[in-house]
Amino acid sequence: RVWLLALRSTAAASAALHAHASHSGAAGMHLKPLSAASEEAGRFAAANPLPAAQRQRTTAVGASRLIAGALGVRAPAGASRGGGLVEERRTREEESARKQQQQAEADAMWND
């Protein structure tokens, strides 16, 4: 049985090989680059590309760090310690509570 695994990096491939060897007890998996694979595997990989990697959500703190780094200045002390995260979390919680209150009011209106 032959399986084609498309991994993003050699580190991921090594980790998969190590995990397989530790679970199965035998090294039944072989790694080779896609350039050394069969023509059929190459056509399959070309027809089914890997999805784009998910980016992390950029926060105001992260953006200020990037800008400060690009300008060559030190980031503000609050930004490096996550000072803006408390306000962001509080804003999200208030928004969530407001939506829950609106939903409860709508439910009460329909249930009367």
HUQUI-V308698 format. One record per residue. N is the residue number from 1. RES is the residue in one small letter. D_FIRST is the distance of its C-alpha to the first C-alpha in Angstrom with 2 decimals. Layout:
# HUQUI-V308698
N:RES:D_FIRST
N:RES:D_FIRST
This chain:
# HUQUI-V308698
1:r:0.00
2:v:3.80
3:w:6.75
4:l:10.28
5:l:13.01
6:a:16.53
7:l:19.01
8:r:22.73
9:s:23.55
10:t:22.60
11:a:24.09
12:a:21.74
13:a:18.73
14:s:20.30
15:a:20.96
16:a:17.38
17:l:16.29
18:h:19.23
19:a:18.62
20:h:15.04
21:a:16.48
22:s:19.42
23:h:17.65
24:s:15.09
25:g:17.49
26:a:15.08
27:a:14.12
28:g:10.33
29:m:10.57
30:h:12.29
31:l:14.73
32:k:16.21
33:p:18.62
34:l:18.05
35:s:20.50
36:a:18.27
37:a:15.19
38:s:14.67
39:e:17.28
40:e:15.05
41:a:13.93
42:g:17.65
43:r:18.85
44:f:16.72
45:a:18.05
46:a:21.51
47:a:21.53
48:n:20.42
49:p:22.42
50:l:22.51
51:p:25.48
52:a:28.56
53:a:29.08
54:q:31.65
55:r:35.01
56:q:37.12
57:r:40.21
58:t:43.18
59:t:46.16
60:a:49.73
61:v:49.38
62:g:46.38
63:a:48.18
64:s:51.32
65:r:49.41
66:l:47.86
67:i:51.27
68:a:53.03
69:g:50.51
70:a:50.91
71:l:54.68
72:g:54.64
73:v:56.50
74:r:55.78
75:a:54.39
76:p:56.87
77:a:56.77
78:g:55.95
79:a:52.97
80:s:51.42
81:r:51.80
82:g:50.57
83:g:54.10
84:g:53.18
85:l:50.40
86:v:52.91
87:e:54.63
88:e:51.38
89:r:50.27
90:r:53.75
91:t:53.71
92:r:50.34
93:e:51.62
94:e:54.85
95:e:53.05
96:s:50.82
97:a:53.91
98:r:55.74
99:k:52.96
100:q:52.85
101:q:56.65
102:q:56.57
103:q:53.97
104:a:56.11
105:e:59.19
106:a:57.47
107:d:56.26
108:a:59.78
109:m:61.30
110:w:59.14
111:n:59.62
112:d:63.45
